Amino acid sequence: MIREIIKIDEEKCDGCGICIPGCPEGALQIIDSKARLVSELMCDGLGACLGECPQSAITIEKREAEMYSETEVIKVIAEQGKNTTIAHLKHLLEHGETKYFNEAVEYLRNNQNQISFNTQEIINNMENHSHSSDQSSSKSHEDKKSITQHPVNSGCGCQGAATMDFRESNNVNCSTAEDNNLRKQPSELRQWPIQMHLVNPMAPYFMNCDLLLAADCVAFASGDFHREHLKGRAIAIACPKLDSHQDVYVDKLKTMINDSNINTITVMIMEVPCCGGLLQMAMTAVQEANRKIPVKMIKMGMQGDIKAETWM
């Protein structure tokens, strides 16, 4: 099947092994002084190992690969002990993979007699942690951030890549100042992460959304970015000059179009020439996708003025 899976650049990889603990599924091993993907079946394609590589040798690509099997993975994970199992389950929840999480839990429950530790205790502790986190969140109405996955920490990857959905909390008035002049403009950000390299194109906040694809610099140039451009949209940001994963970005955009059914793409770029590459990525994705959607281009000046705005 065609799916997202990690790719290792052997020229960049120095065999340090830092990525290995970041893959509790056991898909990575150091062989001949290089990190190798030894099992496509074990790689979930979520990229927990990406942030661990100091050489940026690991990326995500979309290609034909063996279908990921959570049942096969949890069999291997459970053999590695209680702590590794906990880390794996948290890893799934961090990325919003509740289907895989439930599949793993079902395996642990059905095979308790063959596992060396108390699996039910782990499941209960995670459910209790989720419940206590929900109670703690409700106590802080002003700072509440509702997320679509359990808010747990993980030692198996970059927490900055955890999928979070803020849409339910954006109606909260963040201003408590008596003086209207001191009131803060509420954030219109609906999600996390936002960097194109980290986003999951199948995340729930991309489903049937209007996507804002913005160059990294745009938000700093626009004084009204949240109110005028971000409100009501999901977002992904990228730099067409500095980012080296543009083919992966095009594939992610195609997945958003084909599978997440996004409605439109608004591409916000700066007036500098190199920024045009972001628009080209969006247009390429639309041309190669299975369905066609409208693309709008907004070109912004360095002092926040709109230089051009047009549907492509």
N, C-alpha and C positions, 0 to 999 in steps of 0.2 A: 504494500500500500504506500501511497504518498503521504508522508508526515514530516513533522519537524524533528530533527535529531542533531546531536552535536557533531561538529567537525573540528579536527585537530590539525593545526598547521605544524607539520614536523620541523620546518625550518626555524620557526619561532620557539618551539618547545625545547627546553633545556633539561627536561627530565627531573625537575625539582621534586615532584610528587605532591605538591601542595593541593592539587586538585583531587587527589584520591579520597581524603576524608570527606570532601564535599559531595561525593557520590556514594551514599550508603547503599544504593541499589547494586553496587558492585560492577557497574558497566565499564569502569576505567581501571587499568592496571599499568604499571611501569614495566615495559618490555624493551630490551635493548636500549636502555637509557632514554626512552621516549614514552610519553603517555599514549596509551592506545585504547580505542573503543573496542572492547573484547566481546561485547554482546549487544547487538541492536535490540534484542528482546528485552534487555534490562534498562535501556536508556529511555526515560520518560520525555525527553526533549524539553524539559522545563528550564534547564540551564542553571541549576544550583551551583555548578562548578565554574560558571563563567567568571564570577567575581573573585574566585580564589586564585586565578592564574595571573601571576605578576608579569608574564610576557604577552598577555592578550592573545594566546595561541589557540584559545577555544572559542568558537562561534557556533551559532545555530544555523543550520541550512535545512531546506525543504527538499526532500528527495525520496526515492523509493527505498523503503526499509521495512524490516519485519515488524509486525504490529506489536506494540508494547503490551505486556501481560503483567498486570498487578499481582495476579495469583502466583506466577512464577517468581516474581521479585520478592514478595513477602515470604515465600518459602526460604529463600536465601537470607533475607534480612533476619528472620526469626532465629536462624542458626547462629547469627552473630551476637545474639544476646539481647537483654532487655533494653539497654540504653540505646543501642543502634535501632531497635524497633521503634522506640519512642521518637527518636530523631526522624525516622522515615515517615511516621504518621504525621508529625508536625509539619514536615516538608510538604506533604500532600495538602494539608489544610492551608498552609501559607499561600499556596498557589491556587486555592479554590477548587482543588480536584476532589470534590466530595464523592464522586462516583468511585474513583480509585480508593479513596479512604474507606468507604463502606464495603468495598470488595475485600480490602485488607482485613478489616474488622471481622467480616464474616468468616474469612479463612482462619483467623486467630481463634475465634470462638469454636469453630467446628473441629479444630485440630489441637485443642488444649492438651490432650493426653500425650501428644508427640513433641510438645514444646517444653523447654526446661524451666520456664518461669511462668508466673501467674498472669496470663493474658487478660483476664477479666479485670484484674486490678488496674492494669494500664488503661483499659478502655474506660473504666469508671473514673479514674483520675483525670483523664482528658475531658470527659463530659462535665465533671465538677469544675475543672478549670474554666471551661467555656461558660458555665453558669455563673461563676463568681465574677468573671470578666464582664458579663452582661450587666450584673448588678452594679459593679463599680462604674461602668459607663453611664448608667442611668442616673447616678448621683451627681454627675457633672453635666448638667443640661447645656450650659453655655459652651463648653469645650467638647461636646459630644461628637464623635466621629464614628458613624455607623459603617461597618464593613461587612462584606459578604462572606468572609471566611473567619474561622476562629482566630482571635488575636493572640497567637502564641509565639514565643520566641523559638528560634531554631539554631542549633549548632551546625547545620548541614548546608548552609548557604547564606547568601547575602539577604538580610532582612529588608534591605531597601528595595528588593525586587518582589516583595510580597504583594499579591493582588489585593487592593482595597477599593471599596466602593463607598464614596462619601455622599451619594445623592440624597439619602434620607435626612442628612444633617444640614443641608444647605439652606433650609428655610429658617434656621435658627438665627435670631437677631444677635449679632456678635457685639453690639454696642451697648454699653451700660453707662456711658458718660452722660452727665446731665447737660452739658453744653453741646448742642448739636454740631458745633464747629469742630468738636474733638472726636466725633464719631468715626469709627473705622469703616472702610469699605469692606463688606463681607467677601470672602473668597468664593469664587464660582467653580473652583476645582472639584470635580466629581469623582476622582479616582486616584490611584497610585498603583504602579509607577507610571511615568509619563514619557520617559526616554525610549525612543523607538527600539533601541537595542534590548531593552528589558521588557517591553510590554508583551503580554500574551494576546494575540489577535482574536482569540476566542473568549476573552474575559467577558463577564456578563454586561459590563457597562458599554461594550462596543455593540451589543446586539441591537439592531434597528436604530442606531444612533446617527446623528450628524457629526462627522469627524472633522476636527480642526487639526490640520497637519501644519505645524509652525516651525520655522527656523528658530534655532536656539536664542538668537539675539532679539527676536521680535518683542517678547514680553518686556524687555528692558527699555525698548524704544517707545513703546506705547503706554501712555499714562492711563488710558481707559481700557486696557487689554481685557481685564476680567469682565467688566460690565458690557463692553461693546462687542467683544469677539468670543470670549470663552463661555459665557453664560449659555446653559442649555446644551452644550456640546461635550463630547468626549474629546480627548486631546492626545496627540503624540508629537514629540519634538525631535528634531534631528538637525545635524549640520552637514549639508552636502559636500562641504569642502574638507572637513576634518574627519568625519566618520568613514570608516573603511568597510562598512557592511551594507552597501547600497543594494546589492543583489538580494540580500536577506530582507531588507526593508521593503523592496518591491514585492517579494513573496508574502510578507506579512500583510501588506495592503491588499493583495489579491485574496488572501484568506478572509480579511475583514469584509471584502465585497462579496465573495462567493458564499462564505459560511456564516459570518456574523450579520450579513444583510444590512450593512450600513447604507444610509439613504443618500448622503452627499459627502463630498470632501471639499473643505475650504482650505486652500493652501495659502498660508501667510509667509511671505518672504521679505527680505530687506532689499533695498534698491541696488545693492552691490551685485556685480555680475555672477559671482560664484553661487549665489542663492538660487539662481534659476534651476540648478540641478534638482532641488526639492520638488519643484513643479514637474520636472521631467520624470521623476520617480513616480509621482501620482498618475501622470498621463500614461506612462508605460503600464502601470498596474491595471488601470481601467481598460486599456487596449487589450491586455492579455487575459483579463478576467472573463468569467462566463456570463456576466451580466454588465450592462453599461449603466453608470450612474453619473449625475452632474458633478462637474468640478468647477469651483470658483477660485480665482486667483486674486489675492490682495497684496499689492506691493507697497511696502511702508518705507518712508524716508527715515533718515537717521535721527531726526528730531521728532518722530512720531506722526508726521503728516502722511496721509494716504496719497501715494503717487499714481496708483492705478487700481481699478477694481473691475473685474470682468468675469463672466462665465465663459469657460473654454469650450 
